[in-house]
Amino acid sequence: MKLTAELRSKTSEGGEDAGVPPSQAEVPTDRSDDARFEDLLERALRIDVTPSGTVKRQPRGYRAWTRMALAAAVVLAVGLTFSKLQDAAYFGSEDLASDVMAHIRHEPAALASTREPVSPAAMDKVLQSAGARVTPLSSPVTYIKLCPFRGHMVAHMAVQGPNGPVTVLLLPDETIDAPMPIEDDGFVGTIVPLGAMGGSFAIVGEYAGDLQSIKDQVADAVRWRL
């Protein structure tokens, strides 16, 4: 407030006669008092007092540069946070069952109930990329996609059961010693070890009665590509 009052006083007294250096006081005379005041105020805001007490003028682009630097810092922080979230989603946690459920919930399209099977060409393309082979199942496969999961690319399938879709994740790099049950907010399932062949597969659905038949089909049909 004191600075504002002094500036208004100096503006009313006029330019150099008021003790303001010519470089700061030369404001076109045809501008209004308010415009002249705003110009002087803007110049004053670029003045910085150093710890030694000397007066230092900030460069004209100082505030713009500061805003750009701040914006860059924010973008960098957001980028690092997003990168960490991506790493968590891709590499997973120590809980295999929780990672399976998190992945299933991340792809709601796979849970859609449909009887339209995917083409053999689409099946083969995804399975090859996932390092797997699956002989034809008696139940229709209505969804298949190559997905990142715990540091690997895996085949994510939906097989239509009598009451709805059943999710199957083929996991050649996840070897477990015994079946691992899954029960999570309306979903039930199992992560099934594949014995001497290594690896496993996860099977999850909303209806426990749909799982056993499909689980047996997949266990008999899947092989890993060497």
VEXTOR-253507 format. One record per residue: residue in three letters; x, y, z of N, C-alpha, C in turn. Coordinates in steps of 0.05 Angstrom, whole numbers, padded with zeros to 5 digits, always signed. Example, Ala and Ser with C-alpha at 12.3 -4.5 7.8 and 13.67 -1.06 7.14 Angstrom:
2
Ala+00264-00114+00156+00246-00090+00156+00264-00066+00156;Ser+00257-00045+00142+00273-00021+00143+00258+00001+00157;
***
This chain:
226
Met+00017-00024+00000+00000+00000+00000+00017+00025+00000;Lys+00039+00025+00015+00057+00048+00016+00069+00053-00011;Leu+00077+00031-00025+00089+00034-00052+00068+00046-00071;Thr+00043+00036-00069+00022+00046-00087+00018+00076-00083;Ala+00017+00085-00057+00012+00113-00051+00035+00130-00062;Glu+00060+00121-00058+00082+00136-00068+00082+00139-00098;Leu+00075+00117-00111+00074+00117-00140+00053+00136-00151;Arg+00029+00136-00138+00009+00155-00146+00018+00183-00142;Ser+00032+00189-00119+00042+00216-00113+00062+00224-00134;Lys+00081+00206-00142+00101+00213-00161+00089+00217-00188;Thr+00068+00201-00195+00055+00204-00221+00041+00231-00223;Ser+00028+00239-00202+00014+00265-00203+00033+00288-00204;Glu+00057+00286-00193+00076+00308-00193+00090+00309-00220;Gly+00092+00286-00234+00103+00287-00261+00132+00279-00264;Gly+00137+00257-00279+00162+00248-00290+00187+00254-00275;Glu+00206+00268-00288+00233+00272-00277+00232+00290-00253;Asp+00214+00310-00253+00213+00329-00231+00206+00315-00205;Ala+00194+00291-00207+00186+00277-00182+00208+00260-00172;Gly+00232+00261-00184+00254+00245-00175+00255+00217-00186;Val+00240+00211-00207+00240+00185-00219+00259+00186-00243;Pro+00278+00167-00245+00297+00168-00267+00283+00168-00294;Pro+00294+00181-00315+00281+00184-00341+00273+00157-00352;Ser+00289+00136-00348+00282+00110-00360+00257+00099-00349;Gln+00249+00108-00324+00224+00098-00312+00201+00118-00315;Ala+00208+00143-00319+00188+00164-00318+00176+00171-00345;Glu+00189+00163-00367+00181+00171-00393+00156+00155-00401;Val+00133+00165-00395+00107+00153-00402+00093+00173-00420;Pro+00083+00164-00443+00070+00182-00462+00049+00200-00448;Thr+00050+00226-00454+00032+00245-00440+00003+00242-00448;Asp-00002+00229-00471-00030+00227-00479-00044+00203-00466;Arg-00030+00188-00449-00043+00166-00434-00057+00176-00410;Ser-00077+00162-00400-00092+00171-00377-00075+00167-00352;Asp-00083+00180-00330-00068+00176-00305-00068+00147-00296;Asp-00091+00133-00300-00092+00105-00292-00073+00088-00308;Ala-00071+00094-00334-00053+00078-00351-00024+00083-00343;Arg-00018+00109-00338+00010+00116-00329+00016+00103-00303;Phe-00003+00103-00285+00001+00090-00259+00006+00060-00262;Glu-00010+00047-00279-00006+00018-00282+00021+00012-00294;Asp+00031+00029-00312+00057+00025-00324+00079+00027-00304;Leu+00077+00048-00287+00097+00051-00266+00096+00028-00246;Leu+00072+00019-00239+00069-00003-00220+00082-00028-00231;Glu+00077-00033-00257+00088-00057-00269+00119-00056-00269;Arg+00130-00032-00273+00159-00029-00273+00170-00034-00244;Ala+00155-00024-00225+00163-00027-00197+00164-00056-00189;Leu+00145-00072-00199+00144-00100-00192+00168-00116-00203;Arg+00183-00104-00222+00206-00117-00232+00231-00109-00217;Ile+00228-00093-00195+00251-00085-00179+00254-00105-00156;Asp+00279-00115-00152+00285-00133-00131+00306-00122-00113;Val+00303-00124-00087+00323-00115-00068+00340-00138-00059;Thr+00366-00138-00065+00383-00160-00058+00389-00158-00028;Pro+00400-00180-00016+00407-00179+00012+00425-00157+00020;Ser+00442-00147+00002+00461-00126+00009+00447-00098+00010;Gly+00421-00098+00001+00407-00073+00002+00407-00058-00024;Thr+00423-00067-00044+00424-00054-00070+00399-00060-00086;Val+00391-00042-00103+00367-00046-00120+00375-00059-00146;Lys+00360-00080-00153+00366-00095-00178+00341-00098-00194;Arg+00342-00090-00220+00319-00093-00237+00319-00121-00249;Gln+00295-00135-00247+00292-00160-00260+00290-00157-00290;Pro+00301-00175-00306+00298-00173-00335+00269-00174-00343;Arg+00263-00162-00367+00236-00160-00375+00222-00188-00377;Gly+00237-00208-00385+00225-00234-00388+00226-00251-00363;Tyr+00234-00239-00340+00239-00254-00316+00214-00270-00307;Arg+00191-00255-00305+00167-00269-00295+00157-00290-00314;Ala+00159-00285-00340+00151-00305-00360+00169-00330-00358;Trp+00195-00325-00355+00214-00348-00352+00208-00363-00327;Thr+00201-00349-00305+00195-00363-00280+00171-00381-00283;Arg+00150-00370-00296+00125-00385-00300+00131-00410-00317;Met+00148-00407-00338+00155-00429-00355+00170-00451-00340;Ala+00189-00442-00323+00204-00461-00307+00186-00476-00287;Leu+00167-00462-00275+00149-00475-00256+00131-00495-00271;Ala+00121-00487-00295+00105-00505-00310+00120-00530-00318;Ala+00146-00527-00326+00162-00550-00333+00166-00568-00310;Ala+00170-00557-00286+00174-00573-00262+00148-00589-00256;Val+00125-00577-00259+00100-00591-00254+00096-00614-00274;Val+00102-00608-00300+00100-00629-00320+00118-00652-00314;Leu+00143-00646-00306+00162-00667-00299+00152-00684-00276;Ala+00141-00671-00255+00131-00685-00232+00108-00704-00239;Val+00090-00693-00256+00067-00710-00265+00077-00733-00281;Gly+00096-00728-00299+00107-00749-00316+00120-00771-00299;Leu+00135-00764-00279+00148-00784-00262+00127-00800-00247;Thr+00106-00787-00237+00085-00801-00222+00071-00820-00241;Phe+00064-00811-00265+00051-00828-00285+00068-00852-00292;Ser+00095-00847-00295+00113-00869-00301+00113-00890-00279;Lys+00113-00881-00254+00112-00900-00232+00087-00916-00232;Leu+00064-00903-00238+00039-00917-00239+00039-00938-00261;Gln+00051-00930-00284+00053-00949-00306+00070-00973-00299;Asp+00092-00968-00285+00109-00989-00277+00094-01008-00258;Ala+00079-00997-00240+00063-01014-00221+00044-01031-00236;Ala+00030-01019-00257+00011-01034-00272+00024-01056-00289;Tyr+00048-01050-00299+00061-01069-00318+00075-01091-00302;Phe+00090-01084-00282+00106-01104-00267+00092-01117-00244;Gly+00069-01105-00236+00053-01118-00216+00064-01116-00188;Ser+00052-01132-00170+00059-01132-00142+00069-01161-00135;Glu+00071-01166-00109+00079-01193-00100+00055-01211-00098;Asp+00031-01201-00102+00006-01217-00099-00005-01223-00127;Leu+00000-01247-00136-00008-01255-00163-00038-01254-00166;Ala-00053-01263-00147-00083-01264-00149-00093-01235-00151;Ser-00082-01217-00135-00092-01189-00136-00085-01176-00163;Asp-00062-01183-00174-00055-01172-00200-00073-01183-00222;Val-00081-01208-00220-00100-01219-00239-00126-01204-00238;Met-00137-01199-00215-00162-01185-00212-00160-01156-00221;Ala-00138-01143-00215-00134-01116-00224-00134-01114-00254;His-00122-01134-00267-00121-01134-00296-00148-01139-00308;Ile-00163-01157-00296-00190-01163-00307-00208-01139-00304;Arg-00207-01125-00282-00224-01102-00279-00215-01079-00297;His-00190-01079-00306-00180-01058-00324-00190-01062-00352;Glu-00201-01085-00359-00211-01090-00386-00240-01100-00385;Pro-00259-01082-00379-00287-01089-00377-00298-01100-00403;Ala-00286-01093-00426-00296-01103-00452-00295-01134-00453;Ala-00276-01146-00439-00274-01175-00439-00297-01188-00424;Leu-00311-01173-00408-00332-01185-00391-00359-01183-00405;Ala-00360-01172-00429-00385-01170-00444-00395-01198-00452;Ser-00421-01202-00449-00432-01228-00457-00439-01228-00486;Thr-00427-01246-00502-00432-01248-00530-00427-01276-00540;Arg-00439-01284-00562-00435-01311-00573-00419-01309-00599;Glu-00409-01286-00606-00394-01283-00631-00365-01290-00627;Pro-00356-01312-00637-00328-01320-00632-00308-01303-00648;Val-00284-01302-00637-00262-01288-00651-00253-01306-00674;Ser-00240-01295-00694-00231-01310-00717-00206-01327-00710;Pro-00202-01349-00724-00178-01365-00719-00153-01349-00724;Ala-00154-01331-00744-00130-01314-00750-00123-01296-00727;Ala-00144-01284-00715-00139-01266-00692-00129-01282-00668;Met-00140-01306-00664-00130-01323-00642-00101-01329-00646;Asp-00094-01338-00670-00066-01347-00675-00046-01324-00672;Lys-00054-01300-00681-00036-01277-00680-00029-01270-00651;Val-00050-01269-00633-00045-01263-00605-00029-01285-00591;Leu-00037-01310-00596-00024-01332-00583+00005-01334-00590;Gln+00012-01330-00616+00040-01330-00624+00056-01309-00609;Ser+00045-01285-00607+00059-01263-00593+00062-01269-00564;Ala+00043-01284-00553+00044-01291-00524+00059-01316-00518;Gly+00070-01329-00539+00086-01353-00535+00069-01378-00527;Ala+00045-01380-00538+00027-01402-00531+00013-01414-00555;Arg+00004-01438-00552-00013-01451-00571-00037-01462-00557;Val-00061-01460-00569-00085-01471-00557-00101-01485-00578;Thr-00105-01511-00574-00122-01526-00593-00151-01516-00589;Pro-00169-01519-00609-00196-01509-00607-00211-01519-00582;Leu-00224-01500-00569-00241-01506-00546-00269-01512-00555;Ser-00284-01528-00539-00312-01532-00546-00329-01508-00539;Ser-00321-01492-00520-00335-01467-00514-00323-01444-00531;Pro-00340-01426-00540-00331-01404-00558-00313-01384-00544;Val-00291-01377-00557-00274-01355-00548-00284-01329-00561;Thr-00294-01311-00545-00307-01287-00556-00290-01261-00553;Tyr-00267-01264-00541-00249-01241-00537-00221-01251-00534;Ile-00202-01238-00547-00174-01245-00543-00157-01220-00548;Lys-00137-01215-00531-00121-01192-00534-00093-01197-00521;Leu-00073-01185-00533-00046-01187-00522-00043-01164-00501;Cys-00036-01172-00476-00036-01152-00455-00010-01153-00439;Pro-00001-01130-00428+00022-01130-00410+00013-01140-00383;Phe+00029-01158-00371+00022-01168-00345+00047-01177-00330;Arg+00054-01163-00309+00077-01170-00291+00103-01173-00308;Gly+00107-01154-00326+00132-01154-00341+00133-01170-00366;His+00110-01182-00373+00109-01199-00397+00084-01193-00413;Met+00083-01201-00438+00059-01198-00454+00045-01225-00454;Val+00019-01225-00446+00005-01250-00443-00021-01249-00459;Ala-00033-01272-00465-00058-01274-00478-00081-01272-00458;His-00099-01254-00463-00123-01250-00446-00147-01258-00463;Met-00161-01279-00454-00184-01289-00469-00209-01288-00452;Ala-00232-01287-00466-00258-01290-00454-00271-01314-00467;Val-00279-01334-00451-00292-01358-00461-00321-01357-00450;Gln-00340-01361-00468-00368-01359-00460-00377-01385-00446;Gly-00385-01381-00421-00397-01404-00406-00427-01403-00408;Pro-00442-01422-00396-00471-01422-00397-00484-01397-00386;Asn-00471-01385-00366-00483-01362-00352-00470-01335-00358;Gly-00448-01335-00373-00434-01310-00378-00405-01315-00385;Pro-00390-01294-00390-00362-01297-00398-00344-01305-00375;Val-00324-01322-00382-00304-01331-00363-00277-01321-00373;Thr-00262-01306-00357-00236-01295-00365-00214-01316-00361;Val-00197-01318-00381-00174-01336-00380-00149-01320-00387;Leu-00129-01320-00369-00103-01308-00374-00083-01330-00376;Leu-00069-01332-00398-00047-01352-00402-00021-01340-00391;Leu-00009-01354-00372+00014-01343-00357+00038-01361-00358;Pro+00052-01363-00381+00075-01381-00383+00098-01375-00364;Asp+00099-01350-00355+00122-01342-00338+00115-01341-00308;Glu+00091-01351-00301+00082-01351-00273+00078-01380-00264;Thr+00100-01392-00253+00099-01420-00244+00092-01420-00215;Ile+00072-01435-00207+00064-01438-00179+00063-01468-00172;Asp+00064-01473-00146+00066-01501-00137+00039-01514-00133;Ala+00018-01498-00128-00008-01509-00123-00029-01489-00133;Pro-00054-01499-00137-00075-01481-00146-00079-01458-00126;Met-00084-01434-00137-00087-01410-00120-00115-01399-00124;Pro-00132-01401-00103-00160-01392-00106-00162-01362-00108;Ile-00182-01353-00122-00188-01324-00125-00217-01320-00117;Glu-00221-01300-00099-00248-01292-00092-00247-01262-00087;Asp-00261-01247-00104-00259-01218-00102-00284-01204-00111;Asp-00301-01195-00092-00323-01177-00098-00341-01187-00121;Gly-00351-01211-00118-00369-01222-00138-00356-01240-00158;Phe-00329-01241-00159-00315-01258-00177-00303-01282-00162;Val-00302-01305-00175-00289-01328-00164-00271-01340-00186;Gly-00251-01355-00177-00234-01367-00197-00210-01381-00184;Thr-00191-01389-00201-00168-01404-00193-00144-01397-00212;Ile-00120-01397-00201-00096-01397-00217-00086-01425-00217;Val-00085-01437-00241-00080-01466-00243-00051-01471-00252;Pro-00036-01486-00236-00008-01493-00245-00010-01514-00268;Leu+00010-01513-00285+00011-01532-00308+00033-01552-00305;Gly+00041-01559-00281+00058-01581-00275+00085-01580-00289;Ala+00093-01602-00301+00120-01604-00313+00124-01585-00336;Met+00102-01577-00349+00104-01558-00371+00113-01530-00362;Gly+00108-01524-00336+00114-01498-00326+00092-01477-00332;Gly+00093-01455-00319+00073-01435-00323+00047-01442-00310;Ser+00026-01425-00316+00000-01429-00305-00020-01414-00321;Phe-00045-01416-00314-00066-01398-00326-00086-01391-00304;Ala-00097-01368-00307-00118-01358-00288-00145-01361-00302;Ile-00164-01370-00287-00192-01372-00297-00210-01359-00276;Val-00226-01339-00285-00242-01323-00266-00269-01318-00279;Gly-00291-01320-00263-00317-01314-00273-00336-01306-00250;Glu-00360-01299-00257-00379-01291-00237-00396-01315-00227;Tyr-00395-01337-00242-00411-01361-00235-00392-01385-00232;Ala-00390-01395-00207-00372-01417-00201-00379-01441-00218;Gly-00404-01446-00224-00412-01469-00240-00402-01469-00268;Asp-00394-01446-00279-00383-01444-00306-00354-01451-00308;Leu-00340-01452-00286-00311-01453-00286-00299-01480-00291;Gln-00310-01501-00279-00296-01526-00280-00293-01537-00308;Ser-00315-01536-00324-00313-01546-00351-00293-01531-00368;Ile-00293-01505-00366-00274-01488-00382-00246-01492-00372;Lys-00243-01495-00346-00216-01500-00335-00204-01525-00346;Asp-00220-01547-00347-00210-01572-00358-00203-01569-00388;Gln-00220-01554-00403-00214-01550-00431-00188-01536-00436;Val-00183-01515-00421-00159-01499-00424-00134-01515-00416;Ala-00136-01529-00394-00114-01546-00384-00105-01566-00405;Asp-00124-01578-00419-00118-01598-00440-00108-01585-00466;Ala-00117-01560-00471-00112-01548-00498-00087-01531-00499;Val-00078-01519-00477-00056-01500-00478-00029-01514-00478;Arg-00011-01503-00495+00017-01511-00495+00034-01486-00500;Trp+00058-01485-00489+00075-01462-00493+00092-01467-00518;Arg+00097-01446-00533+00114-01447-00557+00143-01445-00547;Leu+00160-01464-00555+00188-01464-00547+00205-01450-00568;
***
